[in-house]
Amino acid sequence: MDNRVIAVIMGVVEGFTEFIPVSSTGHLILFGQLLGFVGEKATSFEIVIQLGAILSVVALYHERFSALIPRKTVFSHARRSVLVGWSGLLRIGIATLPVLGVGFLGRHVIKERLFTPFTVTCALAVGGVAILLAERFVAGRRTNSLDTVTFKQALGVGIFQILSLWPGTSRSAATIVGGMLLGLDRKSAAEFSFLVAVPVMLVATGYELVKMGAQLSDAEVDLLLYGFIVSFVVAMISVKVFIQLLNKWTLVPFAWYRILAAPVFYFLTRTTGF
């Protein structure tokens, strides 16, 4: 299969799965194996095309990110929110630092020990069960909105985000479920998950780009551009649809998808020699 077609397919998978609680890493590993797109550079490619998904969130939530810029004058519509200026930046930072620190210290172990069919499958299945339990636990509880997120909630989401370092767990699942358990309503937990994803993913993709550096050929740069553009467009659509669904649904359908997909994922990756 043409490498450009593979890049487009991987971009679609990344964009569609990055911000919903089903594990983009697990799906990228699966599709990479099925397409024969494997190896160190393939892994780096999968990380770098996340940049497209990141920028889609920045584009969709540009007013939120603009409000985080410290300024003397606060616009009237932002005065009722804690996610403005230094107050907002501090909350985003608190939710980001735990995973960055643990991820940096454990990066070699994660790549060497946790990228296996068994570990990813376990994370998919256990994550699905965790979502079901979380939905039952939070049913009927009083919640608060994104604009009133506390420092304690931000730190708690940051700690939950550490779980996403285990491939197959899903960063969005860990942070959304964490936010819900800590008192955020479902939609606010999802949107806070999007916001805290940006610094984490920027660091991860930036690290990979610096590491790859001059090793990239012109053909490989072209493939990254294909994947980047496709993941950007698809992620914008995915995020919009996901937020609309959360106004009507719980996370239960995503949980059952994970549980049912886990054995399929394991079987397909094992039979392809992963």
N, C-alpha and C positions, 0 to 999 in steps of 0.2 A: 504494500500500500504506500502511496505517495506520502512523504513526510509532512507536506503541507496539509493534507487531509487529516493526518494524525493530530497535527497541531490544532486544527479547528475542532476536532472531536474532543480533545483534551480541554480546550478552552470552553466548550459547551458544558462539559462535566464540571469543571472548576466553577464557572459562573453560576450554574444551577444549584450546586450543592454547598457552596462556601458558607452561605448565611442561613441555611435551614438546618435543623438538628439531625442530620443523617450521616455526617462525617465525609467531608470532601476528600480527606486523605485516603480513607478506605476506598472510595469510589475511583480516585485517580490511580491507586495501586491496582485495582481490579481491571480497569480499562487499559492501563499501561501494559499489564500482562497479556490481556487478550489481543492487544494490537502489536505486541512484540516491542513495545517502547519501554525499555528497561535500562538499568545501569546508573552510574553516578550522575551523568549529564541529564538523564531523563528525570531523576529525582530533583536536580537543581532547576530544570525547566518547570516542573510542577510547582515548585515554590515561587519561582519568579513570576509566572503568569497570574499569581494571586494579586500582583500589583494592579492588574486590570479590575479585579473584583473590588479591591480597596478603593480605587478612584471612583468606582460607581457609587459607593456609599458616600464618599465626599461630595459627589455631584448631587445625589438625592437629598442629602442632609446638609447642604452648604450653609443654610441659615444657622443650623446648630453649631457647625464648626466656626462660622464667622463670629458667633456670639462668644466663643471661647477666647477670642483675641482681647487681651486686657486693654481697656480704654477708659478715659475719664467719664465720658457720657454713655450711659446705658439706655438703650432704646426702651420705650415704654412697654412693649410687648415682652421684653426679656426680664423686666424687673421682678416678676413673680417666679422666676426660675433660679435654681441654685447652680445650674449648668451654664454660667456666664463668667467671663473673665477668669481671674485667679481662682475663684471658688470652683468653677467648672474644671479648670485645668488640674487643680489639686485632686479632685475626685477621679478624673480620668487617669492621672498619674498613680494614685493609690491602687486603682483597679488593674494597672498595667505592670507595675514593678515586680510583683511576685512571680508571674510567669516568665518575665524576661530574665530574672535572676536564676530561677531554677532551670529554665531552658538553656541558658548559657553554660551553667555548671554541668548539666547532664546531657549536653548535645551529642556527645560521642556514644554514650550508653544507649540513648534513644534510637539513634540510627542503627547501631549494631545489634541491639537486643529486641527492640519492640516492633520492627518492621517485618513481621512474619504472619502467615495466614492465621495461625492459632491466636496470637495476641490481638490482632486486629479484629478477628471474628468475636473473640470474647468481649472486647470493648464495645462492639456493635450491639451484641445481645444484652450485655449488662446495662449499657446505656439505655436501651429500650425499656428494660424493666424499671430502671431508675426513673425514667420519665413517667411511666404509668403510676408508680408510687408517689411521685411528686405531685402529679395532677390530683390524685386522691387526697393527699395531705392538704393541699391549698384550697380545695373546693369549699366555697362559702366563707373563706377568710376575708377580712378587710385588707385592702391593699392601698398603696400610695403610688403616685405617678412619677414619671421620669423627672419632672421639674422639681420634685421634692426629695430626690434620692439623697440619703444621708452618707456621711463618711463611713459609718459602720457598714452600710449596705455596699458601698463601693469597695471597701476592703474585702468583704465577704465574697463578692463577685470575683475579685482578683484572686482569691484563694481557690475558688471553684475553677477558675480558668486554668490553674496548674494541671488539673485533671486532663485537659485537652492535649497535653504533651504526650499522652499515651495514644498513638495512632488508632483511629477508629472510634475514639470517644466523641469527637466533634467539639470544636471550640464553641460554636454557637449553642450546642446542647448544654454544655457545662455552664456557660454563663447565663443562658436563659433560665435553666432550671435553678441555678444558684440565686438569680435575681428573684424568681418567684418564691422560693423558700424563705428568702429574706424579706419578703413583704411587698415587692413590686408587682403591679398587675402584669398580666401576660404580655400585652403589647409594649409596655414600658420596659419590661425585662429584655424583650427582643431588641428594641431600639437602643438600649444602653449597651447591649451586646455588640451591636453594629459599631457604636462609637468607640468602645474600648478595643475593638478589633483593629482599628486603623493604625495606632502606634505599634502594636505588637507585630502586625503583618508587614509594616514598613521596615521595621528593624530586621525581620527575617528575610525579606526579599532583598533589602539593601546589603545584608551580609553575604547572601548568595551571589549577588551581582559583583561585589568587590572580590569575592573568592574566585569567581569564574574569570573576571577581568579580560585580559588580552587572549585568553584561551579560546574565546568564542570566534568561530569563523563567520564569514558573511552569511553563509547559508543558515547557521544556527541563530544568528541575529534575526534573520527573516522569520524563522520559525517562532521565535519568542514574540515577534511583533504580531504574527497571526494569532497566537494563543492569547496575547494581551488584549487585542482588539475584541476578539470573540468573547472572552471572559468578561470584559467590561460591559458589553451590550447585554449578554445573557444575565449577568448578575443584577443589572438594573431592573430587568423584567422580573427576575426571581424574587428580589427584595420587595418590590411593589405588590406582587401577588401574595407573598407570604404574609405581609402585614394585613392585607385585606382578609386573608383566610383566618387570621388570629382574631378578627372581629366576630367571626362566626363559629370557629372551631376551637377545640383545645389542642394540645400537642399529642393526644392519644393516637391519631392516625400515623404520625411520624414514628411513634414508639413501636407500633405493630409492624410498620415497614422495616425498621431496624431488626426486630426479632426474627422476622421471616427472611430478611435478606442475609442474615449472618451465616446460616449453613450454606446458602447458595454461593456466597462470597468465598467461603472456605473451600468448597468443592471445586469451583472454577479456578481459584488460584493454585490449589494443589495439583490439579490436572494439567495446568500449564507450566508446572515446574518451579513455581515461586518458592 
